[in-house]
Amino acid sequence: MLLLVNHERNELNGWQKSLKEWGVPCQSTREGFTALQMAEVKKITAVISRVDLPLVNGYELARMLKKEDPGLIVALAAPPGKAVPSLPTGKRHWDIGPLPLEGPEFQKLVGSLLLAEGTLLQDKLESPLVSGPEGFEEIVGLSLRMKEIFSLVRKVRDQDLTVLIQGESGTGKELVARALHRHSRRADQPFVSVNCAALPENLLESELFGHEKGAFTGADSRVIGRFEQADRGCIFMDEIGDMSPATQAKVLRVFEGHDFERVGGREKITVDVRIIAATNRDLEEQVERGTFREDLFYRLSAFPLTLPALRERMEDVPLITAHILREHNRTVEKKITAVAPAATAKLLDYEWPGNVRHLENVVKRAAILAAGGVIEPDHIQPERRRAPRPEPERPAAPPPPIRSLAEVEREAIEAALAVTEMNISRAAEALGITRPTLYKKIKVYGIKIET
């Protein structure tokens, strides 16, 4: 149970309203003495209190509460321009401020508190803090940016418009596409997904439109393509910005006439398909560069949705972390029971260039490292770490160039003559040949005899 202590009525009402919307059970009071009495009779696991309370201030309240329950988590909030004195108990307390503490900052705090005392990790907890709104259960987030996305999806779900989902890698574009389909009037029809960046051009065309037997080497039978499989349903074309111009032209034809031909075939196939596309590329820039068809771009962007990067909705980080850990706990015997406040603070201090996918990998690794069931700061390693590379082997020295026997013989004769001071007899003896033979070779090589 979370206890709120705030003598400012309007601010306290704002805190209570937020927690009620999030499904978080809480008690509240405007007085420190009353807070002490409530803690005696109710199971309080965390406290958020203003430090400048009248009579019993926040510091004294925290000291007395923690004297009775050293494991209690206390968060003190300072009014503008005021600092919060440190508590001697240290580990289970941290400071926040300045007030007014509301909106995203309040959500970060509550998420951190509920991770620290374990409420968010309870498997039976029903709260929008750990699962998205109805129909969006896999998309966790209560930030204003995500509420806008949910609202837009609800508005377009039954319009049969093409939707273009844009956003950085790891922001959850396919999750939004699936939620959009689940909300639509086509929900009971197929949802077919294809990654346009995963296949080379010739295979992508066959994947999308299918092919006839004998259309190319290895085409042993007719294959039904993704568009045909998605008839009356929805096709999700991920990374559509990676399609070649030739494939773009064929996809445009589906937009215009709802028909196509299989590769190697002449039969016209007509389909009724809703297209949802996604990309992490700037398609407008690609249109300007001439790498993406302008007419296709306008067809795709009938209803654009831009997903925020995780760094633009950091208040959702504790909630996404809780969602990841709840899923982790369902698959292992050793459960994660809490995330230390300093560990959550570390998650909130990072900008997450890989977005939700990056956060998921870091949290899963931390869960494996947390042998005691509590994730500590040392378990959080968000930076990319590369395994040390072995020192490159130094290339062997190149072999000396091969010299002809004539070159070697000439140099040997010149060296022998130099050492013997042009004495033919001694040079011939050193070389192991006769004087006539040496004279002959001197003549052949044009060696000058200095006298």
HELIX and SHEET records of a PDB file:
HELIX    1   1 ARG A    9  TRP A   22  1                                  14    
HELIX    2   2 GLY A   32  VAL A   41  1                                  10    
HELIX    3   3 GLY A   58  GLU A   68  1                                  11    
HELIX    4   4 GLY A  103  ALA A  116  1                                  14    
HELIX    5   5 THR A  119  LEU A  121  5                                   3    
HELIX    6   6 LEU A  144  VAL A  156  1                                  13    
HELIX    7   7 LYS A  173  HIS A  183  1                                  11    
HELIX    8   8 GLU A  201  PHE A  209  1                                   9    
HELIX    9   9 ARG A  226  GLN A  229  1                                   4    
HELIX   10  10 ILE A  240  ASP A  242  5                                   3    
HELIX   11  11 PRO A  245  GLY A  257  1                                  13    
HELIX   12  12 LEU A  283  ARG A  289  1                                   7    
HELIX   13  13 GLU A  294  LEU A  300  1                                   7    
HELIX   14  14 LEU A  310  GLU A  312  5                                   3    
HELIX   15  15 MET A  314  ASP A  316  5                                   3    
HELIX   16  16 VAL A  317  ASN A  329  1                                  13    
HELIX   17  17 PRO A  341  LEU A  348  1                                   8    
HELIX   18  18 ASN A  355  LEU A  369  1                                  15    
HELIX   19  19 PRO A  377  HIS A  379  5                                   3    
HELIX   20  20 LEU A  405  VAL A  419  1                                  15    
HELIX   21  21 ILE A  424  LEU A  431  1                                   8    
HELIX   22  22 ARG A  435  TYR A  445  1                                  11    
SHEET    1   A 5 CYS A  26  THR A  29  0                                        
SHEET    2   A 5 LEU A   2  VAL A   5  1                                        
SHEET    3   A 5 ALA A  46  ARG A  50  1                                        
SHEET    4   A 5 ILE A  73  ALA A  77  1                                        
SHEET    5   A 5 HIS A  93  ILE A  96  1                                        
SHEET    1   B 5 PHE A 191  ASN A 195  0                                        
SHEET    2   B 5 CYS A 234  ASP A 238  1                                        
SHEET    3   B 5 ARG A 274  THR A 279  1                                        
SHEET    4   B 5 VAL A 163  GLN A 166  1                                        
SHEET    5   B 5 PHE A 303  THR A 306  1                                        
SHEET    1   C 2 GLY A 210  HIS A 211  0                                        
SHEET    2   C 2 VAL A 223  ILE A 224 -1                                        
SHEET    1   D 2 ASP A 259  GLU A 261  0                                        
SHEET    2   D 2 LYS A 268  THR A 270 -1                                        
SHEET    1   E 2 ALA A 338  VAL A 339  0                                        
SHEET    2   E 2 VAL A 374  ILE A 375  1                                        
END                                                                             
